[in-house]
Amino acid sequence: MKKLLSAVFLFTVLAGSALYFFPKYLPHELVPISQTVRHWLGHWVESIEHRIWPEPEQSPDALAYEVIRVIDGDTLLISIIGVETTVRMIGIDAPESVHWDEEKNTPEGEQAALWLKQYVSGKKVTLEYDQELNDRYGRTLAYVYSDGMMLEDMLLAMGLARTMTMEPNTRYQHHFEMIEKNAREGGSGFWGTGFFPR
């Protein structure tokens, strides 16, 4: 009986996988079924991811730091215990605006930096660290919160930045990817203008 159940389970998994991953190789009459399976599995996978992957939450015990200035759309200069510290936000990449190679700087980079300046003006921020604390340029790597909101989330949601995953700092990778997906499909910000290719 156990062998029969195992065989049935294996067959079901293989059949479902075929319907999900190989619809273009299926007979024409099975394509609608394949699309239904893909749709159902897609929602199932998303629901599982929301349960497995951590959601960002500002720690009530985190120290708040003064923002000295915004460097660009994903980098801040912050005063940490009196020390001016360059903080690069983890998990995102905004268009360039202060690159040493001026040809790489864009109006979109200026726009992202301007939004960030306006949002954090007069506010303090808190930091959350991941596995690697500094990048090769000596910048501090952190997730940045203000008013209980993660700045990375807002920049991604508005289409002012894209995801950029750098090992080993991957704590919120799937969370960021879901926000970017919604922004891309909704045509938010630079996804809508065509600056970010879909």
N, CA and C atoms as an extended XYZ file, in Angstrom:
594
Properties=species:S:1:pos:R:3:atomname:S:1:resname:S:1:resid:I:1 pbc="F F F"
N         0.825       -1.205        0.000 N   MET     1
C         0.000        0.000        0.000 CA  MET     1
C         0.866        1.264        0.000 C   MET     1
N         1.936        1.228        0.819 N   LYS     2
C         2.833        2.393        0.878 CA  LYS     2
C         3.494        2.645       -0.465 C   LYS     2
N         3.859        1.532       -1.146 N   LYS     3
C         4.496        1.682       -2.453 CA  LYS     3
C         3.525        2.294       -3.455 C   LYS     3
N         2.249        1.892       -3.372 N   LEU     4
C         1.240        2.438       -4.271 CA  LEU     4
C         1.040        3.924       -4.030 C   LEU     4
N         0.945        4.306       -2.746 N   LEU     5
C         0.778        5.719       -2.408 CA  LEU     5
C         1.989        6.535       -2.857 C   LEU     5
N         3.169        5.983       -2.677 N   SER     6
C         4.391        6.671       -3.106 CA  SER     6
C         4.397        6.864       -4.613 C   SER     6
N         3.958        5.838       -5.330 N   ALA     7
C         3.920        5.919       -6.797 CA  ALA     7
C         2.918        6.965       -7.254 C   ALA     7
N         1.750        6.999       -6.595 N   VAL     8
C         0.724        7.991       -6.943 CA  VAL     8
C         1.234        9.401       -6.664 C   VAL     8
N         1.890        9.574       -5.515 N   PHE     9
C         2.433       10.885       -5.158 CA  PHE     9
C         3.484       11.337       -6.171 C   PHE     9
N         4.388       10.409       -6.521 N   LEU    10
C         5.441       10.732       -7.480 CA  LEU    10
C         4.848       11.106       -8.836 C   LEU    10
N         3.854       10.356       -9.262 N   PHE    11
C         3.208       10.646      -10.543 CA  PHE    11
C         2.552       12.027      -10.515 C   PHE    11
N         1.894       12.347       -9.401 N   THR    12
C         1.228       13.648       -9.270 CA  THR    12
C         2.236       14.781       -9.341 C   THR    12
N         3.352       14.623       -8.651 N   VAL    13
C         4.403       15.653       -8.666 CA  VAL    13
C         4.964       15.831      -10.070 C   VAL    13
N         5.257       14.727      -10.730 N   LEU    14
C         5.823       14.797      -12.080 CA  LEU    14
C         4.832       15.412      -13.063 C   LEU    14
N         3.562       15.027      -12.945 N   ALA    15
C         2.547       15.575      -13.847 CA  ALA    15
C         2.364       17.065      -13.609 C   ALA    15
N         2.320       17.460      -12.332 N   GLY    16
C         2.188       18.886      -12.014 CA  GLY    16
C         3.377       19.683      -12.507 C   GLY    16
N         4.574       19.102      -12.351 N   SER    17
C         5.784       19.782      -12.827 CA  SER    17
C         5.763       19.957      -14.337 C   SER    17
N         5.308       18.919      -15.035 N   ALA    18
C         5.235       19.001      -16.496 CA  ALA    18
C         4.259       20.090      -16.920 C   ALA    18
N         3.109       20.152      -16.261 N   LEU    19
C         2.103       21.164      -16.601 CA  LEU    19
C         2.592       22.567      -16.282 C   LEU    19
N         3.428       22.675      -15.233 N   TYR    20
C         3.904       24.003      -14.818 CA  TYR    20
C         5.086       24.478      -15.654 C   TYR    20
N         6.073       23.614      -15.847 N   PHE    21
C         7.326       24.048      -16.450 CA  PHE    21
C         7.413       23.859      -17.966 C   PHE    21
N         6.609       22.978      -18.535 N   PHE    22
C         6.766       22.682      -19.949 CA  PHE    22
C         5.479       22.831      -20.757 C   PHE    22
N         4.740       23.958      -20.602 N   PRO    23
C         3.472       24.094      -21.317 CA  PRO    23
C         3.630       24.129      -22.830 C   PRO    23
N         4.752       24.629      -23.336 N   LYS    24
C         4.894       24.733      -24.794 CA  LYS    24
C         5.117       23.368      -25.457 C   LYS    24
N         5.443       22.348      -24.650 N   TYR    25
C         5.647       21.017      -25.209 CA  TYR    25
C         4.407       20.129      -25.065 C   TYR    25
N         3.343       20.684      -24.468 N   LEU    26
C         2.143       19.886      -24.224 CA  LEU    26
C         1.202       19.913      -25.419 C   LEU    26
N         0.337       18.897      -25.541 N   PRO    27
C        -0.715       18.952      -26.560 CA  PRO    27
C        -1.587       20.182      -26.352 C   PRO    27
N        -2.154       20.686      -27.430 N   HIS    28
C        -2.906       21.938      -27.396 CA  HIS    28
C        -4.027       21.909      -26.352 C   HIS    28
N        -4.721       20.766      -26.221 N   GLU    29
C        -5.864       20.708      -25.310 CA  GLU    29
C        -5.457       20.768      -23.834 C   GLU    29
N        -4.163       20.534      -23.538 N   LEU    30
C        -3.704       20.592      -22.154 CA  LEU    30
C        -3.173       21.962      -21.748 C   LEU    30
N        -3.028       22.869      -22.703 N   VAL    31
C        -2.470       24.185      -22.392 CA  VAL    31
C        -3.331       24.951      -21.390 C   VAL    31
N        -4.681       24.999      -21.535 N   PRO    32
C        -5.476       25.715      -20.527 CA  PRO    32
C        -5.296       25.142      -19.121 C   PRO    32
N        -5.189       23.806      -19.023 N   ILE    33
C        -4.955       23.178      -17.720 CA  ILE    33
C        -3.605       23.616      -17.168 C   ILE    33
N        -2.603       23.666      -18.057 N   SER    34
C        -1.267       24.086      -17.649 CA  SER    34
C        -1.284       25.509      -17.104 C   SER    34
N        -2.015       26.379      -17.771 N   GLN    35
C        -2.089       27.771      -17.316 CA  GLN    35
C        -2.750       27.864      -15.948 C   GLN    35
N        -3.773       27.042      -15.733 N   THR    36
C        -4.441       27.018      -14.425 CA  THR    36
C        -3.489       26.550      -13.336 C   THR    36
N        -2.721       25.504      -13.635 N   VAL    37
C        -1.750       24.976      -12.661 CA  VAL    37
C        -0.699       26.025      -12.348 C   VAL    37
N        -0.191       26.699      -13.377 N   ARG    38
C         0.828       27.736      -13.165 CA  ARG    38
C         0.268       28.854      -12.293 C   ARG    38
N        -0.993       29.249      -12.566 N   HIS    39
C        -1.621       30.324      -11.797 CA  HIS    39
C        -1.769       29.909      -10.330 C   HIS    39
N        -2.282       28.678      -10.108 N   TRP    40
C        -2.496       28.194       -8.749 CA  TRP    40
C        -1.176       28.047       -8.001 C   TRP    40
N        -0.177       27.440       -8.652 N   LEU    41
C         1.119       27.240       -8.001 CA  LEU    41
C         1.800       28.570       -7.707 C   LEU    41
N         1.618       29.542       -8.611 N   GLY    42
C         2.221       30.856       -8.382 CA  GLY    42
C         1.704       31.479       -7.098 C   GLY    42
N         0.379       31.437       -6.879 N   HIS    43
C        -0.195       31.981       -5.645 CA  HIS    43
C         0.257       31.179       -4.426 C   HIS    43
N         0.364       29.859       -4.592 N   TRP    44
C         0.791       29.008       -3.484 CA  TRP    44
C         2.224       29.328       -3.091 C   TRP    44
N         3.111       29.477       -4.084 N   VAL    45
C         4.516       29.783       -3.804 CA  VAL    45
C         4.634       31.135       -3.109 C   VAL    45
N         3.868       32.144       -3.590 N   GLU    46
C         3.924       33.466       -2.969 CA  GLU    46
C         3.468       33.406       -1.520 C   GLU    46
N         2.392       32.654       -1.244 N   SER    47
C         1.901       32.567        0.131 CA  SER    47
C         2.923       31.883        1.029 C   SER    47
N         3.611       30.858        0.505 N   ILE    48
C         4.640       30.176        1.283 CA  ILE    48
C         5.807       31.115        1.551 C   ILE    48
N         6.209       31.895        0.530 N   GLU    49
C         7.335       32.817        0.698 CA  GLU    49
C         7.037       33.841        1.780 C   GLU    49
N         5.784       34.321        1.822 N   HIS    50
C         5.442       35.321        2.822 CA  HIS    50
C         5.556       34.750        4.230 C   HIS    50
N         5.356       33.429        4.369 N   ARG    51
C         5.458       32.816        5.681 CA  ARG    51
C         6.907       32.524        6.053 C   ARG    51
N         7.736       32.207        5.052 N   ILE    52
C         9.113       31.788        5.313 CA  ILE    52
C        10.056       32.980        5.444 C   ILE    52
N         9.971       33.930        4.511 N   TRP    53
C        10.964       34.994        4.461 CA  TRP    53
C        10.607       36.115        5.427 C   TRP    53
N        11.584       36.643        6.157 N   PRO    54
C        11.302       37.670        7.178 CA  PRO    54
C        10.858       38.990        6.567 C   PRO    54
N         9.994       39.677        7.300 N   GLU    55
C         9.535       41.012        6.909 CA  GLU    55
C        10.307       42.044        7.741 C   GLU    55
N        10.694       43.161        7.125 N   PRO    56
C        11.436       44.180        7.871 CA  PRO    56
C        10.573       44.804        8.966 C   PRO    56
N        11.204       45.094       10.076 N   GLU    57
C        10.511       45.775       11.173 CA  GLU    57
C        11.535       46.548       11.982 C   GLU    57
N        11.291       47.845       12.120 N   GLN    58
C        12.226       48.683       12.848 CA  GLN    58
C        12.245       48.284       14.320 C   GLN    58
N        13.437       48.071       14.832 N   SER    59
C        13.574       47.695       16.233 CA  SER    59
C        13.288       48.902       17.127 C   SER    59
N        12.450       48.720       18.146 N   PRO    60
C        12.169       49.848       19.050 CA  PRO    60
C        13.384       50.254       19.876 C   PRO    60
N        14.376       49.370       19.950 N   ASP    61
C        15.582       49.654       20.744 CA  ASP    61
C        16.725       50.234       19.908 C   ASP    61
N        16.511       50.366       18.602 N   ALA    62
C        17.594       50.846       17.734 CA  ALA    62
C        17.887       52.322       18.004 C   ALA    62
N        19.161       52.660       17.963 N   LEU    63
C        19.569       54.051       18.158 CA  LEU    63
C        19.231       54.877       16.917 C   LEU    63
N        18.815       56.109       17.119 N   ALA    64
C        18.471       57.000       16.011 CA  ALA    64
C        19.644       57.930       15.731 C   ALA    64
N        19.963       58.080       14.443 N   TYR    65
C        21.111       58.887       14.040 CA  TYR    65
C        20.675       60.032       13.140 C   TYR    65
N        21.413       61.126       13.241 N   GLU    66
C        21.132       62.304       12.409 CA  GLU    66
C        21.672       62.094       10.997 C   GLU    66
N        20.857       62.461       10.011 N   VAL    67
C        21.312       62.439        8.622 CA  VAL    67
C        22.001       63.768        8.325 C   VAL    67
N        23.270       63.686        7.988 N   ILE    68
C        24.012       64.910        7.654 CA  ILE    68
C        23.627       65.376        6.259 C   ILE    68
N        23.646       64.441        5.303 N   ARG    69
C        23.199       64.770        3.946 CA  ARG    69
C        22.960       63.493        3.153 C   ARG    69
N        22.208       63.648        2.085 N   VAL    70
C        21.984       62.549        1.149 CA  VAL    70
C        23.060       62.627        0.077 C   VAL    70
N        23.776       61.539       -0.134 N   ILE    71
C        24.823       61.509       -1.158 CA  ILE    71
C        24.214       61.213       -2.521 C   ILE    71
N        23.399       60.159       -2.588 N   ASP    72
C        22.651       59.854       -3.808 CA  ASP    72
C        21.421       59.039       -3.424 C   ASP    72
N        20.775       58.425       -4.393 N   GLY    73
C        19.512       57.756       -4.126 CA  GLY    73
C        19.575       56.507       -3.283 C   GLY    73
N        20.771       56.013       -2.984 N   ASP    74
C        20.881       54.836       -2.120 CA  ASP    74
C        21.996       54.954       -1.090 C   ASP    74
N        22.500       56.169       -0.877 N   THR    75
C        23.630       56.363        0.041 CA  THR    75
C        23.428       57.628        0.871 C   THR    75
N        23.668       57.509        2.176 N   LEU    76
C        23.510       58.632        3.095 CA  LEU    76
C        24.801       58.879        3.867 C   LEU    76
N        24.992       60.119        4.279 N   LEU    77
C        26.061       60.442        5.215 CA  LEU    77
C        25.386       60.680        6.557 C   LEU    77
N        25.739       59.868        7.556 N   ILE    78
C        25.061       59.866        8.840 CA  ILE    78
C        26.065       60.109        9.958 C   ILE    78
N        25.635       60.796       10.994 N   SER    79
C        26.479       60.996       12.168 CA  SER    79
C        26.201       59.882       13.165 C   SER    79
N        27.171       58.994       13.338 N   ILE    80
C        27.045       57.884       14.280 CA  ILE    80
C        27.987       58.136       15.448 C   ILE    80
N        27.423       58.517       16.563 N   ILE    81
C        28.183       58.867       17.775 CA  ILE    81
C        29.260       59.898       17.433 C   ILE    81
N        28.874       60.899       16.681 N   GLY    82
C        29.771       61.991       16.342 CA  GLY    82
C        30.697       61.731       15.177 C   GLY    82
N        30.636       60.541       14.598 N   VAL    83
C        31.510       60.190       13.480 CA  VAL    83
C        30.706       60.205       12.180 C   VAL    83
N        31.172       60.985       11.201 N   GLU    84
C        30.500       61.019        9.902 CA  GLU    84
C        30.712       59.687        9.187 C   GLU    84
N        29.612       58.992        8.911 N   THR    85
C        29.678       57.632        8.366 CA  THR    85
C        28.855       57.536        7.094 C   THR    85
N        29.483       57.048        6.033 N   THR    86
C        28.762       56.835        4.782 CA  THR    86
C        28.046       55.494        4.853 C   THR    86
N        26.721       55.531        4.674 N   VAL    87
C        25.900       54.321        4.788 CA  VAL    87
C        25.277       54.011        3.426 C   VAL    87
N        25.604       52.839        2.914 N   ARG    88
C        25.041       52.350        1.653 CA  ARG    88
C        23.899       51.406        1.969 C   ARG    88
N        22.714       51.718        1.437 N   MET    89
C        21.541       50.885        1.718 CA  MET    89
C        21.691       49.515        1.074 C   MET    89
N        21.351       48.485        1.839 N   ILE    90
C        21.463       47.106        1.361 CA  ILE    90
C        20.269       46.754        0.477 C   ILE    90
N        20.555       46.033       -0.607 N   GLY    91
C        19.485       45.399       -1.379 CA  GLY    91
C        18.899       46.191       -2.523 C   GLY    91
N        19.315       47.458       -2.681 N   ILE    92
C        18.756       48.269       -3.766 CA  ILE    92
C        19.872       48.979       -4.529 C   ILE    92
N        19.507       49.456       -5.702 N   ASP    93
C        20.443       50.243       -6.515 CA  ASP    93
C        19.656       51.329       -7.224 C   ASP    93
N        19.928       52.576       -6.872 N   ALA    94
C        19.283       53.721       -7.519 CA  ALA    94
C        20.157       54.195       -8.675 C   ALA    94
N        19.585       54.862       -9.662 N   PRO    95
C        20.392       55.400      -10.768 CA  PRO    95
C        21.478       56.347      -10.256 C   PRO    95
N        22.552       56.449      -11.005 N   GLU    96
C        23.690       57.272      -10.591 CA  GLU    96
C        23.384       58.765      -10.694 C   GLU    96
N        23.968       59.517       -9.743 N   SER    97
C        23.841       60.982       -9.803 CA  SER    97
C        25.126       61.694       -9.414 C   SER    97
N        26.047       60.975       -8.728 N   VAL    98
C        27.308       61.610       -8.308 CA  VAL    98
C        28.504       60.731       -8.667 C   VAL    98
N        28.356       59.946       -9.710 N   HIS    99
C        29.445       59.050      -10.120 CA  HIS    99
C        30.623       59.872      -10.630 C   HIS    99
N        31.848       59.370      -10.378 N   TRP   100
C        33.034       60.103      -10.849 CA  TRP   100
C        33.068       60.200      -12.373 C   TRP   100
N        32.486       59.194      -13.051 N   ASP   101
C        32.343       59.243      -14.503 CA  ASP   101
C        31.012       59.927      -14.806 C   ASP   101
N        31.072       61.200      -15.159 N   GLU   102
C        29.858       62.001      -15.306 CA  GLU   102
C        28.895       61.460      -16.360 C   GLU   102
N        29.390       60.690      -17.294 N   GLU   103
C        28.513       60.122      -18.319 CA  GLU   103
C        27.520       59.123      -17.730 C   GLU   103
N        27.835       58.587      -16.552 N   LYS   104
C        26.942       57.616      -15.917 CA  LYS   104
C        25.852       58.286      -15.081 C   LYS   104
N        26.000       59.569      -14.811 N   ASN   105
C        25.003       60.288      -14.024 CA  ASN   105
C        23.770       60.598      -14.881 C   ASN   105
N        22.605       60.490      -14.283 N   THR   106
C        21.351       60.633      -15.028 CA  THR   106
C        20.377       61.552      -14.291 C   THR   106
N        19.420       62.140      -15.028 N   PRO   107
C        18.348       62.904      -14.372 CA  PRO   107
C        17.548       62.024      -13.408 C   PRO   107
N        17.407       60.736      -13.751 N   GLU   108
C        16.688       59.820      -12.862 CA  GLU   108
C        17.415       59.663      -11.531 C   GLU   108
N        18.755       59.656      -11.591 N   GLY   109
C        19.533       59.594      -10.362 CA  GLY   109
C        19.301       60.819       -9.495 C   GLY   109
N        19.240       61.978      -10.141 N   GLU   110
C        18.959       63.222       -9.424 CA  GLU   110
C        17.575       63.178       -8.793 C   GLU   110
N        16.621       62.610       -9.529 N   GLN   111
C        15.250       62.534       -9.030 CA  GLN   111
C        15.149       61.634       -7.803 C   GLN   111
N        15.815       60.476       -7.854 N   ALA   112
C        15.803       59.566       -6.707 CA  ALA   112
C        16.464       60.212       -5.488 C   ALA   112
N        17.594       60.888       -5.711 N   ALA   113
C        18.303       61.555       -4.616 CA  ALA   113
C        17.460       62.685       -4.032 C   ALA   113
N        16.752       63.415       -4.906 N   LEU   114
C        15.924       64.519       -4.438 CA  LEU   114
C        14.785       64.011       -3.563 C   LEU   114
N        14.147       62.907       -3.988 N   TRP   115
C        13.069       62.368       -3.159 CA  TRP   115
C        13.599       61.978       -1.786 C   TRP   115
N        14.768       61.323       -1.771 N   LEU   116
C        15.346       60.881       -0.506 CA  LEU   116
C        15.682       62.079        0.388 C   LEU   116
N        16.233       63.135       -0.224 N   LYS   117
C        16.542       64.355        0.540 CA  LYS   117
C        15.291       64.924        1.179 C   LYS   117
N        14.226       65.009        0.407 N   GLN   118
C        12.984       65.586        0.918 CA  GLN   118
C        12.386       64.719        2.018 C   GLN   118
N        12.523       63.388        1.880 N   TYR   119
C        11.902       62.505        2.857 CA  TYR   119
C        12.637       62.515        4.199 C   TYR   119
N        13.964       62.488        4.178 N   VAL   120
C        14.719       62.382        5.438 CA  VAL   120
C        15.091       63.738        6.016 C   VAL   120
N        14.746       64.815        5.312 N   SER   121
C        15.105       66.149        5.795 CA  SER   121
C        14.526       66.389        7.189 C   SER   121
N        15.412       66.729        8.131 N   GLY   122
C        14.982       67.022        9.491 CA  GLY   122
C        14.632       65.791       10.314 C   GLY   122
N        14.872       64.606        9.785 N   LYS   123
C        14.538       63.381       10.500 CA  LYS   123
C        15.798       62.630       10.923 C   LYS   123
N        15.599       61.666       11.807 N   LYS   124
C        16.672       60.764       12.170 CA  LYS   124
C        16.345       59.375       11.624 C   LYS   124
N        17.372       58.565       11.491 N   VAL   125
C        17.182       57.221       10.950 CA  VAL   125
C        17.782       56.193       11.895 C   VAL   125
N        17.283       54.972       11.784 N   THR   126
C        17.873       53.855       12.515 CA  THR   126
C        18.404       52.852       11.502 C   THR   126
N        19.346       52.044       11.936 N   LEU   127
C        20.025       51.115       11.041 CA  LEU   127
C        19.842       49.674       11.508 C   LEU   127
N        19.754       48.779       10.537 N   GLU   128
C        19.753       47.346       10.799 CA  GLU   128
C        20.845       46.727        9.933 C   GLU   128
N        21.701       45.941       10.552 N   TYR   129
C        22.835       45.367        9.840 CA  TYR   129
C        22.546       43.924        9.428 C   TYR   129
N        23.309       43.444        8.446 N   ASP   130
C        23.196       42.062        7.992 CA  ASP   130
C        24.531       41.360        8.283 C   ASP   130
N        24.928       40.425        7.443 N   GLN   131
C        26.138       39.641        7.706 CA  GLN   131
C        27.417       40.437        7.485 C   GLN   131
N        27.476       41.182        6.383 N   GLU   132
C        28.687       41.948        6.048 CA  GLU   132
C        28.452       43.413        6.379 C   GLU   132
N        29.345       44.007        7.161 N   LEU   133
C        29.123       45.356        7.671 CA  LEU   133
C        29.674       46.457        6.775 C   LEU   133
N        30.660       46.127        5.931 N   ASN   134
C        31.272       47.150        5.080 CA  ASN   134
C        31.490       46.606        3.679 C   ASN   134
N        31.440       47.509        2.682 N   ASP   135
C        31.741       47.091        1.316 CA  ASP   135
C        33.196       47.422        0.994 C   ASP   135
N        33.601       47.155       -0.231 N   ARG   136
C        35.015       47.328       -0.592 CA  ARG   136
C        35.438       48.788       -0.614 C   ARG   136
N        34.446       49.706       -0.600 N   TYR   137
C        34.770       51.137       -0.571 CA  TYR   137
C        34.806       51.676        0.856 C   TYR   137
N        34.591       50.798        1.833 N   GLY   138
C        34.629       51.225        3.223 CA  GLY   138
C        33.312       51.784        3.733 C   GLY   138
N        32.263       51.716        2.919 N   ARG   139
C        30.967       52.227        3.348 CA  ARG   139
C        30.287       51.235        4.283 C   ARG   139
N        29.550       51.743        5.251 N   THR   140
C        28.768       50.887        6.136 CA  THR   140
C        27.526       50.406        5.390 C   THR   140
N        27.254       49.114        5.483 N   LEU   141
C        26.100       48.525        4.809 CA  LEU   141
C        24.984       48.311        5.824 C   LEU   141
N        23.794       48.829        5.499 N   ALA   142
C        22.691       48.716        6.459 CA  ALA   142
C        21.347       48.887        5.762 C   ALA   142
N        20.317       48.330        6.418 N   TYR   143
C        18.932       48.639        6.056 CA  TYR   143
C        18.582       49.887        6.858 C   TYR   143
N        17.950       50.868        6.224 N   VAL   144
C        17.748       52.167        6.859 CA  VAL   144
C        16.252       52.428        7.061 C   VAL   144
N        15.899       52.793        8.299 N   TYR   145
C        14.499       53.064        8.644 CA  TYR   145
C        14.318       54.520        9.050 C   TYR   145
N        13.135       55.053        8.738 N   SER   146
C        12.746       56.370        9.215 CA  SER   146
C        11.230       56.369        9.399 C   SER   146
N        10.776       56.873       10.524 N   ASP   147
C         9.335       56.872       10.840 CA  ASP   147
C         8.749       55.461       10.788 C   ASP   147
N         9.546       54.466       11.141 N   GLY   148
C         9.064       53.099       11.153 CA  GLY   148
C         9.016       52.431        9.790 C   GLY   148
N         9.410       53.143        8.748 N   MET   149
C         9.389       52.604        7.388 CA  MET   149
C        10.815       52.387        6.902 C   MET   149
N        11.021       51.304        6.148 N   MET   150
C        12.337       51.078        5.557 CA  MET   150
C        12.448       51.890        4.272 C   MET   150
N        13.513       52.671        4.156 N   LEU   151
C        13.701       53.508        2.976 CA  LEU   151
C        13.820       52.678        1.711 C   LEU   151
N        14.463       51.527        1.809 N   GLU   152
C        14.588       50.650        0.637 CA  GLU   152
C        13.224       50.271        0.098 C   GLU   152
N        12.290       49.946        0.997 N   ASP   153
C        10.937       49.572        0.582 CA  ASP   153
C        10.278       50.684       -0.226 C   ASP   153
N        10.399       51.901        0.266 N   MET   154
C         9.726       53.031       -0.381 CA  MET   154
C        10.332       53.337       -1.745 C   MET   154
N        11.648       53.304       -1.832 N   LEU   155
C        12.307       53.575       -3.110 CA  LEU   155
C        11.947       52.524       -4.152 C   LEU   155
N        11.883       51.260       -3.722 N   LEU   156
C        11.496       50.190       -4.642 CA  LEU   156
C        10.037       50.319       -5.054 C   LEU   156
N         9.160       50.606       -4.098 N   ALA   157
C         7.725       50.688       -4.380 CA  ALA   157
C         7.399       51.807       -5.358 C   ALA   157
N         8.153       52.899       -5.281 N   MET   158
C         7.900       54.029       -6.174 CA  MET   158
C         8.641       53.909       -7.504 C   MET   158
N         9.406       52.843       -7.659 N   GLY   159
C        10.136       52.659       -8.908 CA  GLY   159
C        11.309       53.606       -9.063 C   GLY   159
N        11.868       54.056       -7.949 N   LEU   160
C        13.025       54.952       -7.992 CA  LEU   160
C        14.339       54.182       -7.841 C   LEU   160
N        14.230       52.888       -7.564 N   ALA   161
C        15.417       52.034       -7.429 CA  ALA   161
C        15.026       50.610       -7.811 C   ALA   161
N        16.057       49.803       -8.083 N   ARG   162
C        15.856       48.381       -8.387 CA  ARG   162
C        16.522       47.540       -7.308 C   ARG   162
N        16.163       46.263       -7.278 N   THR   163
C        16.832       45.373       -6.333 CA  THR   163
C        18.262       45.099       -6.790 C   THR   163
N        19.143       44.918       -5.829 N   MET   164
C        20.519       44.522       -6.108 CA  MET   164
C        20.982       43.649       -4.949 C   MET   164
N        21.104       42.368       -5.208 N   THR   165
C        21.472       41.421       -4.157 CA  THR   165
C        22.965       41.172       -4.168 C   THR   165
N        23.589       41.390       -3.033 N   MET   166
C        25.022       41.156       -2.876 CA  MET   166
C        25.226       40.222       -1.693 C   MET   166
N        25.710       39.012       -1.972 N   GLU   167
C        26.017       38.069       -0.898 CA  GLU   167
C        27.055       38.683        0.051 C   GLU   167
N        26.962       38.409        1.346 N   PRO   168
C        26.012       37.531        2.023 CA  PRO   168
C        24.800       38.267        2.600 C   PRO   168
N        24.616       39.549        2.243 N   ASN   169
C        23.529       40.348        2.821 CA  ASN   169
C        22.231       40.138        2.051 C   ASN   169
N        21.549       39.040        2.367 N   THR   170
C        20.364       38.643        1.596 CA  THR   170
C        19.120       38.473        2.465 C   THR   170
N        19.122       39.036        3.662 N   ARG   171
C        18.028       38.804        4.612 CA  ARG   171
C        16.653       39.124        4.017 C   ARG   171
N        16.551       40.239        3.295 N   TYR   172
C        15.254       40.670        2.769 CA  TYR   172
C        15.178       40.573        1.243 C   TYR   172
N        16.001       39.726        0.674 N   GLN   173
C        16.052       39.603       -0.792 CA  GLN   173
C        14.675       39.323       -1.396 C   GLN   173
N        13.975       38.325       -0.877 N   HIS   174
C        12.686       37.948       -1.455 CA  HIS   174
C        11.621       39.012       -1.182 C   HIS   174
N        11.700       39.640       -0.032 N   HIS   175
C        10.795       40.756        0.284 CA  HIS   175
C        10.977       41.883       -0.732 C   HIS   175
N        12.226       42.248       -1.006 N   PHE   176
C        12.501       43.311       -1.972 CA  PHE   176
C        12.054       42.920       -3.373 C   PHE   176
N        12.269       41.673       -3.729 N   GLU   177
C        11.892       41.218       -5.071 CA  GLU   177
C        10.385       41.300       -5.287 C   GLU   177
N         9.605       41.029       -4.257 N   MET   178
C         8.153       41.130       -4.374 CA  MET   178
C         7.717       42.584       -4.558 C   MET   178
N         8.353       43.491       -3.824 N   ILE   179
C         8.018       44.916       -3.971 CA  ILE   179
C         8.385       45.397       -5.367 C   ILE   179
N         9.568       45.002       -5.854 N   GLU   180
C         9.984       45.397       -7.201 CA  GLU   180
C         9.039       44.833       -8.251 C   GLU   180
N         8.611       43.602       -8.068 N   LYS   181
C         7.685       42.985       -9.019 CA  LYS   181
C         6.400       43.793       -9.132 C   LYS   181
N         5.852       44.213       -7.994 N   ASN   182
C         4.622       45.002       -8.005 CA  ASN   182
C         4.837       46.353       -8.671 C   ASN   182
N         5.987       46.978       -8.395 N   ALA   183
C         6.290       48.275       -9.009 CA  ALA   183
C         6.466       48.137      -10.516 C   ALA   183
N         7.151       47.084      -10.932 N   ARG   184
C         7.384       46.853      -12.365 CA  ARG   184
C         6.071       46.594      -13.094 C   ARG   184
N         5.244       45.719      -12.533 N   GLU   185
C         3.980       45.383      -13.190 CA  GLU   185
C         3.010       46.558      -13.185 C   GLU   185
N         3.129       47.425      -12.167 N   GLY   186
C         2.258       48.593      -12.097 CA  GLY   186
C         2.799       49.803      -12.841 C   GLY   186
N         4.008       49.684      -13.384 N   GLY   187
C         4.600       50.798      -14.127 CA  GLY   187
C         4.955       51.989      -13.260 C   GLY   187
N         5.358       51.732      -12.021 N   SER   188
C         5.704       52.825      -11.107 CA  SER   188
C         7.051       53.444      -11.475 C   SER   188
N         7.137       54.759      -11.297 N   GLY   189
C         8.398       55.461      -11.449 CA  GLY   189
C         9.122       55.188      -12.747 C   GLY   189
N        10.380       54.778      -12.626 N   PHE   190
C        11.226       54.580      -13.806 CA  PHE   190
C        10.857       53.334      -14.596 C   PHE   190
N        10.024       52.444      -13.999 N   TRP   191
C         9.500       51.313      -14.785 CA  TRP   191
C         8.498       51.821      -15.812 C   TRP   191
N         7.771       52.858      -15.435 N   GLY   192
C         6.770       53.420      -16.338 CA  GLY   192
C         7.362       54.290      -17.432 C   GLY   192
N         8.502       54.914      -17.138 N   THR   193
C         9.125       55.804      -18.132 CA  THR   193
C         9.976       55.025      -19.142 C   THR   193
N        10.299       53.771      -18.793 N   GLY   194
C        11.152       52.976      -19.677 CA  GLY   194
C        12.619       53.055      -19.320 C   GLY   194
N        12.971       53.860      -18.302 N   PHE   195
C        14.374       53.947      -17.905 CA  PHE   195
C        14.853       52.594      -17.368 C   PHE   195
N        13.992       51.958      -16.536 N   PHE   196
C        14.263       50.581      -16.117 CA  PHE   196
C        13.619       49.654      -17.144 C   PHE   196
N        14.401       48.880      -17.874 N   PRO   197
C        13.812       47.943      -18.852 CA  PRO   197
C        13.058       46.834      -18.140 C   PRO   197
N        11.850       46.543      -18.626 N   ARG   198
C        11.025       45.504      -17.986 CA  ARG   198
C        11.458       44.119      -18.434 C   ARG   198
